[in-house]
Every structure is written in C-alpha cells, then in structure tokens.
Amino acid sequence: LETIEDCYGFFEDLCTISELQEMSRRMCAARMLRDNKIYSEIAAQTGLSTATISRVNRCLQYGDGGYSLALDNKDAGAE
C-alpha cells in the first residue's frame, strides 16, 4: 500500500465498522499510555476494558513495535 487512500480502501474492505472503531480506540489507548495516562482515565475516555488496555501496554513494551511505528509516523505527519 503506497498511499493513505490505498490504506483506507484496504481497511474498509477488510474490516467491519466495529473492527475499525476498536482499532481506533486501541490506537488512542496506545497514545495515552505513551503520554503516561492511567488505566482508569484511558478506560473512561476510550470505553476499552482495563484488560484490553493492559494488552495494548504489553504490546507497547514488549511487542514488535507496530504501535510505536504507527504513532511515530502519525506524530511526524502532524508537524
């Protein structure tokens, strides 16, 4: 996938609306975790369970770097 439009088309074909919304909430949680927000605040703002937030946190800490790569690229594009 080479463009943002390619990515939108791919994910819209691949995922349901609910799945896209869940991924968006998890990305929001990842950003908040990197900003040192507490689980209860993240849960209140995203609607995610603390178990899901914990899983996102484990991926941030010990995963393959996918969340960080996506967040870093998004942050770089915002400048």
C-alpha positions as CSV (number, residue, x, y, z in Angstrom):
1,L,0.0,0.0,0.0
2,E,1.6,3.2,-1.1
3,T,-0.9,6.0,-0.3
4,I,-3.3,6.9,2.5
5,E,-6.2,6.2,0.1
6,D,-4.9,2.7,-0.6
7,C,-4.9,2.1,3.2
8,Y,-8.4,3.4,3.6
9,G,-9.7,1.2,0.8
10,F,-7.9,-1.9,2.1
11,F,-9.1,-1.5,5.7
12,E,-12.7,-0.6,4.7
13,D,-12.8,-3.8,2.6
14,L,-11.1,-5.9,5.3
15,C,-12.8,-4.8,8.4
16,T,-16.3,-4.1,9.7
17,I,-17.2,-0.7,11.1
18,S,-17.0,-2.2,14.6
19,E,-13.5,-3.5,14.0
20,L,-12.3,-0.2,12.6
21,Q,-13.7,1.6,15.7
22,E,-12.0,-0.9,18.0
23,M,-8.6,-0.4,16.3
24,S,-9.1,3.4,16.6
25,R,-9.8,3.0,20.4
26,R,-6.7,0.9,20.8
27,M,-4.5,3.4,19.0
28,C,-5.9,6.1,21.2
29,A,-5.1,4.0,24.2
30,A,-1.5,3.5,22.9
31,R,-1.1,7.2,22.6
32,M,-2.4,7.8,26.0
33,L,-0.2,5.1,27.5
34,R,2.8,6.8,25.9
35,D,1.6,10.0,27.5
36,N,1.7,8.3,30.9
37,K,-2.1,8.4,31.4
38,I,-3.5,6.0,34.0
39,Y,-5.7,3.0,33.0
40,S,-8.9,4.4,34.6
41,E,-8.6,7.6,32.6
42,I,-7.9,5.7,29.4
43,A,-10.9,3.4,30.0
44,A,-13.2,6.4,30.7
45,Q,-12.1,8.2,27.5
46,T,-12.0,5.2,25.1
47,G,-14.5,2.7,26.5
48,L,-11.9,0.0,26.5
49,S,-11.7,-2.5,29.3
50,T,-8.6,-2.4,31.5
51,A,-7.7,-5.9,30.2
52,T,-7.6,-4.5,26.6
53,I,-5.6,-1.5,27.8
54,S,-3.2,-3.9,29.5
55,R,-2.7,-5.9,26.3
56,V,-2.0,-2.7,24.4
57,N,0.5,-1.7,27.1
58,R,2.2,-5.1,26.8
59,C,2.5,-4.7,23.0
60,L,4.0,-1.2,23.5
61,Q,6.5,-2.6,26.0
62,Y,7.3,-6.0,24.6
63,G,5.8,-6.3,21.2
64,D,7.3,-5.9,17.7
65,G,7.0,-2.1,17.6
66,G,3.9,-1.8,15.5
67,Y,2.1,0.6,17.7
68,S,5.2,2.8,18.2
69,L,5.9,2.8,14.4
70,A,2.3,3.9,13.7
71,L,2.3,6.5,16.4
72,D,5.7,7.9,15.5
73,N,4.7,8.2,11.8
74,K,1.4,9.8,12.7
75,D,3.2,12.3,15.1
76,A,5.7,13.1,12.4
77,G,3.0,13.8,9.9
78,A,1.3,16.2,12.3
79,E,4.3,18.5,12.5
